Amino acid sequence: MSNATTQATFQADVLDSSKPVLVDFWAEWCGPCRMVSPIVDQIGEEHGEKLTVLKLNVDENPQLAAQYQITSIPALKVFEGGEVVKTIIGAKPKPALEADLADFIG
């Protein structure tokens, strides 16, 4: 199971991480978010040595959602060195997500 990050822990969890971090911006009421969540969890379990996977609830952390211009969820953002280096919007099947993340998990 992937871990959650919040406004309070985002700096340490994501921006200061020594390896790439995939942040799943989601909300409880979002059907596509619930659909993609187990896939994101699987990728985190299978590729945890290369990529940290965290979840951020946009309803509980609206300031971070606004800061990273989250207008549609699910939104997956890969952070490297404190910067967003990849953005994936919408639910996708696992092979498509793995292809999108190949630079980080390959």
N, C-alpha and C positions, 0 to 999 in steps of 0.2 A: 504494500500500500504506500502510495506517495504521501509525503508530508505537506503540511500547509505552511504558508508564509503569511505574514500580516504586515501592516504598516510599521509596527514596532520592530519586526525582525528582518524586514526586507533588505536593509543595507547589508547586514551580516550574511544572511542566507543567499542573497542573489548577487548584489553588486560587488561584494568583497570575495566572492567564491573564486577558488583557484582553478576550477574547471567549468565548462559551459553549464548553464542552468536553463532548463526548459520550464517556463512558468505557464501554467494552465489557468487563464482568467475565466472564471465560471460563476454561475449563480444557481441556487437551489431550484428555482422555478424553470430553468432552461432545459427543455427536453433534449436538444442536440448535445448539451454539455453532459448530461447524464449518459447519453449514448457513447460519447467519446471517452469518458472518464476511465472505464476499465481498460481501454486500449492504451491510454496515456500511462496508467499504472503498470501495464505489462511492459511497455517500453522502458519505464524506469527500473523495473526489476531486471530486465534482460540486459540493459546497457548502463547500469548504475555506476560502473567503474569509469565510464567516459562522460556521462551526462547525469547531472542531478535533476530530478523532476520534482517540482513543487506546485501546489495549487493555491490560488488566491481568489477568495470569494469577493466578487466586485461589490456586492451589496454591503458587506462588512468593512470594505476598504475602498470607499468611493474616491478618496483622494489619489490613490495609486492608479485606479482605473482611469481617472481623468488625466493624470500625469502621463500615462502611456497611451492616451487617446484610444481607449477601448470603447468602441461604439457598437460593436457586434460581438456576440459571444456564441460559442466558445472561441476564444482567441488564444493562440499559443505563441509565446515569444521566447526566443533563445537569446540569452544574455551571455556575453563573453567579455571579460575585462570591464564589467560594469556598463557595457553598451548593448543595445538591442542589435543583434546581427541577423536575425531572421524572424519573420512574422508569418504565421499560418492562421487563416481565419476559417472557421466553420468545421463541422464534423467530417472526418474522412475515415475510410477503412484503414486498418493497420498497415497494409503494404504501401498505401499512398503516404501515410504519415512517416513511415520508415524511409521512404524515398526522399521526402522533403527534409528529413533529418540526417541523411546519409553523410553529410560533411562532418557531423558531430558524433555519429555512432558507428561509422564505417570502419 
